[in-house]
Amino acid sequence: MPKGAGDVTNAEMALLCRQFGSLVHADINILEVLDTLRSQVDKAYLRDVIDHVRRDIEMGRTLATAFSRYPQTFSPFFVSMMRQGELEGELDKVLMTLAEHFESRLGSEVDPGRTRDGGVFDLESLMSALRYIFIWGFAFLSAICICAAAVWFAVNFGVFQSAWLAPYILLVSGVILLLGAVLFSRRAR
């Protein structure tokens, strides 16, 4: 994490958003956009933040998640607008809107929506961290159910009575859990 945040003024935020929006509108690769932004920013702290955001993007995080890690610089409003722009494929327009927002607040040096003291709870970051636990948890439970049903069938092979419905229930439960894990892992990407 970059140290020594200092105050990032609304003018600096407006300029950053406007440059970012122009580069995104030009259909330049997002990593190249971040490299260009880094070279255009005067403040060392913002260069460090952009470096960290670039690394987060390379690791597969969304822009909104990457920016949310710096609540002293990027307000929850900024992060939610970025998330919406990414979801709708209108990131360039959202960045221009953010630039106008910061330009309208040039009278105050720092946007009062930005906090100095701490983090912002971000559900997307939490779900990203827990995604693999859910996927492997479902897969593990389904494997246990399928194995238990297979053992039960092996022990009682050839015996089919109405009292032996439990292995079928385990088998169906295992298959359902396994399908749930597969569907959840596909949706999580």
C-alpha positions as CSV (number, residue, x, y, z in Angstrom):
1,M,0.0,0.0,0.0
2,P,1.3,3.5,-0.8
3,K,2.3,5.6,2.1
4,G,1.9,9.3,2.7
5,A,-1.5,10.0,1.0
6,G,-1.7,13.6,1.6
7,D,-4.7,15.4,0.2
8,V,-5.7,14.6,-3.4
9,T,-7.6,17.7,-4.5
10,N,-10.8,17.7,-6.5
11,A,-8.9,19.3,-9.4
12,E,-6.5,16.4,-9.4
13,M,-9.3,13.9,-9.3
14,A,-11.2,15.7,-12.1
15,L,-8.0,15.7,-14.3
16,L,-7.4,12.0,-13.5
17,C,-11.0,11.0,-14.4
18,R,-11.0,13.1,-17.6
19,Q,-7.7,11.6,-18.8
20,F,-8.8,8.1,-17.8
21,G,-12.2,8.5,-19.6
22,S,-10.5,9.8,-22.8
23,L,-8.1,6.9,-22.9
24,V,-10.8,4.3,-22.2
25,H,-13.0,5.9,-24.9
26,A,-10.1,5.4,-27.3
27,D,-10.4,1.6,-26.8
28,I,-6.9,1.3,-25.4
29,N,-6.1,-1.8,-23.3
30,I,-6.8,-1.0,-19.6
31,L,-3.2,-1.9,-18.6
32,E,-1.8,0.6,-21.1
33,V,-4.3,3.1,-19.9
34,L,-3.1,2.8,-16.4
35,D,0.6,3.0,-17.6
36,T,-0.3,6.2,-19.5
37,L,-2.1,7.7,-16.5
38,R,0.8,6.9,-14.2
39,S,3.2,8.8,-16.5
40,Q,0.8,11.8,-16.6
41,V,0.2,12.1,-12.9
42,D,2.3,14.6,-11.0
43,K,1.6,13.4,-7.4
44,A,3.9,10.5,-6.3
45,Y,1.1,9.1,-4.1
46,L,-1.3,8.8,-7.1
47,R,1.4,7.2,-9.2
48,D,1.8,4.6,-6.4
49,V,-1.9,4.0,-6.2
50,I,-2.1,3.6,-10.0
51,D,0.7,1.0,-9.8
52,H,-1.2,-0.9,-7.1
53,V,-4.4,-0.7,-9.1
54,R,-2.6,-2.0,-12.2
55,R,-1.3,-5.0,-10.2
56,D,-4.8,-5.7,-8.9
57,I,-6.1,-5.6,-12.5
58,E,-3.4,-8.0,-13.6
59,M,-4.5,-10.4,-10.8
60,G,-8.0,-10.4,-12.1
61,R,-9.8,-7.9,-9.9
62,T,-12.2,-5.3,-11.2
63,L,-11.3,-1.6,-11.4
64,A,-13.9,-0.9,-8.7
65,T,-12.5,-3.4,-6.4
66,A,-8.9,-2.2,-7.0
67,F,-10.0,1.5,-6.4
68,S,-12.0,0.5,-3.3
69,R,-8.8,-0.5,-1.5
70,Y,-8.0,3.3,-1.2
71,P,-11.0,4.8,0.5
72,Q,-8.9,7.8,1.6
73,T,-8.6,8.8,-2.0
74,F,-11.6,7.2,-3.8
75,S,-15.0,7.7,-2.1
76,P,-17.7,5.0,-2.0
77,F,-19.5,7.1,-4.6
78,F,-16.5,6.9,-7.0
79,V,-16.2,3.2,-6.4
80,S,-19.9,2.5,-7.0
81,M,-19.9,4.6,-10.2
82,M,-16.8,2.7,-11.5
83,R,-18.5,-0.6,-10.7
84,Q,-21.6,0.5,-12.6
85,G,-19.6,1.7,-15.5
86,E,-17.8,-1.6,-15.7
87,L,-21.0,-3.6,-15.5
88,E,-22.8,-1.6,-18.2
89,G,-19.7,-1.2,-20.5
90,E,-19.9,2.6,-20.2
91,L,-16.8,3.2,-18.2
92,D,-15.7,6.1,-20.4
93,K,-19.0,7.9,-19.9
94,V,-18.9,7.3,-16.2
95,L,-15.4,8.6,-15.9
96,M,-16.4,11.8,-17.7
97,T,-19.4,12.2,-15.4
98,L,-17.0,11.7,-12.4
99,A,-14.7,14.4,-13.9
100,E,-17.7,16.8,-14.1
101,H,-18.6,15.9,-10.5
102,F,-15.1,16.7,-9.2
103,E,-14.9,19.9,-11.3
104,S,-18.2,21.1,-9.8
105,R,-16.5,20.8,-6.4
106,L,-13.4,22.7,-7.1
107,G,-14.3,25.3,-4.4
108,S,-13.5,22.7,-1.7
109,E,-10.0,21.3,-1.9
110,V,-10.9,17.8,-0.9
111,D,-14.1,15.9,-1.6
112,P,-15.8,15.5,1.8
113,G,-17.1,12.1,0.7
114,R,-13.6,10.7,0.9
115,T,-12.6,9.4,4.3
116,R,-9.2,9.6,5.9
117,D,-9.6,7.0,8.5
118,G,-10.5,3.7,7.1
119,G,-11.9,1.1,4.9
120,V,-15.0,0.5,3.1
121,F,-16.9,-2.7,3.2
122,D,-17.0,-4.1,-0.3
123,L,-19.2,-7.0,-0.9
124,E,-17.6,-7.8,-4.2
125,S,-14.2,-8.1,-2.6
126,L,-15.6,-10.4,0.1
127,M,-17.3,-12.6,-2.5
128,S,-14.2,-12.8,-4.5
129,A,-12.2,-14.0,-1.5
130,L,-14.9,-16.5,-0.5
131,R,-15.7,-17.7,-4.0
132,Y,-13.2,-20.6,-3.9
133,I,-14.3,-21.7,-0.5
134,F,-17.9,-22.0,-1.7
135,I,-16.9,-23.8,-4.9
136,W,-14.6,-26.3,-3.2
137,G,-17.0,-26.7,-0.3
138,F,-19.8,-27.7,-2.7
139,A,-17.5,-29.9,-4.6
140,F,-16.3,-31.6,-1.4
141,L,-19.8,-32.1,-0.1
142,S,-21.0,-33.6,-3.4
143,A,-18.0,-35.9,-3.5
144,I,-18.7,-37.1,0.0
145,C,-22.4,-37.7,-0.9
146,I,-21.5,-39.5,-4.1
147,C,-18.9,-41.7,-2.4
148,A,-21.3,-42.5,0.5
149,A,-24.0,-43.5,-2.0
150,A,-21.5,-45.6,-4.0
151,V,-20.4,-47.5,-0.8
152,W,-23.9,-48.0,0.3
153,F,-24.8,-49.4,-3.1
154,A,-21.7,-51.6,-3.1
155,V,-22.5,-53.0,0.3
156,N,-26.2,-53.7,-0.5
157,F,-25.8,-54.6,-4.2
158,G,-28.6,-56.6,-5.5
159,V,-31.0,-55.7,-2.7
160,F,-33.6,-53.2,-3.8
161,Q,-36.3,-52.5,-1.3
162,S,-38.3,-49.5,-0.4
163,A,-36.3,-49.2,2.8
164,W,-33.1,-48.6,0.6
165,L,-34.1,-45.1,-0.7
166,A,-31.4,-43.4,1.4
167,P,-28.6,-44.2,-1.2
168,Y,-30.7,-42.7,-4.0
169,I,-31.3,-39.6,-1.9
170,L,-27.5,-39.3,-1.2
171,L,-26.7,-39.8,-4.9
172,V,-29.2,-37.2,-6.1
173,S,-28.0,-34.8,-3.4
174,G,-24.4,-35.3,-4.4
175,V,-25.2,-34.7,-8.1
176,I,-27.2,-31.6,-7.2
177,L,-24.4,-30.2,-5.1
178,L,-21.9,-31.0,-7.7
179,L,-24.0,-29.2,-10.4
180,G,-24.3,-26.2,-7.9
181,A,-20.6,-26.0,-7.6
182,V,-20.1,-26.1,-11.3
183,L,-22.7,-23.4,-11.9
184,F,-21.4,-21.2,-9.1
185,S,-17.9,-21.5,-10.5
186,R,-19.0,-20.5,-14.0
187,R,-21.1,-17.6,-12.7
188,A,-18.2,-16.4,-10.4
189,R,-15.9,-15.6,-13.4
